């Protein structure tokens, strides 16, 4: 949850600054996709190190 919170705050702040300083707007779907990509990239190494037993979900699946 902390990772999601930080990713959302950072990317919304970055989008805000881009809109103020360069008048370039991205559609909301692009921002959501960037948040998802950032979270996946941060969790990917954790999922590879995780040992999954039968009936258990991976970090990325959760």
Rosetta blueprint (number, residue, H / E / L):
1 X L
2 X H
3 X H
4 X H
5 X H
6 X H
7 X H
8 X H
9 X H
10 X H
11 X H
12 X H
13 X H
14 X H
15 X H
16 X H
17 X H
18 X H
19 X H
20 X H
21 X H
22 X H
23 X L
24 X L
25 X L
26 X L
27 X L
28 X H
29 X H
30 X H
31 X H
32 X H
33 X H
34 X H
35 X H
36 X H
37 X H
38 X H
39 X H
40 X H
41 X H
42 X H
43 X H
44 X H
45 X H
46 X H
47 X H
48 X H
49 X H
50 X L
51 X L
52 X L
53 X L
54 X L
55 X L
56 X L
57 X L
58 X L
59 X L
60 X L
61 X L
62 X L
